[in-house]
């Protein structure tokens, strides 16, 4: 095996990982595009229906009533749209984190394996340096796991806050109606 083949063989998993991440992002973009298109279509249809009701209104009181009736469903639809966007983003993030965690685990195993092979061929006394490098790899993995855990907690907190805001907005529109 020549050097180019060895290099390509070592880099193939990284290229596959990048392609996987690109596919995750494209799928998220597709979901977001579909949501945006469907929402835009629904808003247009609602606007046409609302305009027709306004055109059929007989007096100012009926115009005010039609506008008041349209406000609550519009707010609820806007909140639903926001919730769906958040769900798409959270799903995409979870998929990306999963893919990156898999790659980080593989990278860590490969690095330890490489260090073991270096240690076998290294001069006497270099085992201390190799042990320190292995320790650094383990510490980096632990730091990444903590960061990932904190990120998941923050995402959960943001979702809880979004749901609370949506419920609060719905409750205030019901009181106003």
Residue, then its C-alpha position, 0 to 999 in steps of 0.5 A: x500500500x502506498x502513502x496516498x492509499x494509506x492517507x485516503x484510508x485513514x481519512x475516509x471515516x472523517x469524510x464519511x462523518x462530514x457527509x453525515x453531518x451535511x445530510x443531517x443539516x440538509x434534512x433539517x433545512x428541508x423540514x424547516x423549508x416545508x414548515x415555512x412553506x406550509x405556514x406561509x400558505x396557511x397565512x395567505x389563506x387565513x388572510x384571504x378569508x379574513x379580508x372576505x369577512x371584512x368586505x362582508x362586514x355591514x358596520x364598524x362594530x362587525x369589522x371590530x368583531x371580525x378583527x378581534x376574532x382573528x387575533x387569537x388564532x393568529x397568535x396561536x399559529x405564530x406560537x405553534x410555528x415558533x414551537x415547530x421551529x424550535x423542535x426542528x432545531x432541537x432535533x437537528x442539534x440532537x442528531x448532530x451531537x449524536x454523530x459528533x459523540x460517535x466521532x469523538x469516541x472513535x477519535x479517542x480510541x484511535x489516538x490511544x491506539x496510536x499512542x500504544x503503537x508509538x510507545x512500543x517503538x519508542x525509546x526507554x523512558x518515553x512511557x511517561x510522556x505517552x501516559x501523560x498524553x493518554x491522560x490528556x485524551x481522557x481528560x478532554x473526553x470527560x470535558x466534552x461529555x460535561x459540555x455535552x451534558x450542559x448543552x442538553x440541559x440548556x436545551x431542555x431549559x429553553x424548551x421549558x421556557x418556550x412552552x411556558x411562554x406559549x401557555x402564558x400567551x394562550x392564557x392571556x389571549x383567552x382572558x382578552x377574548 
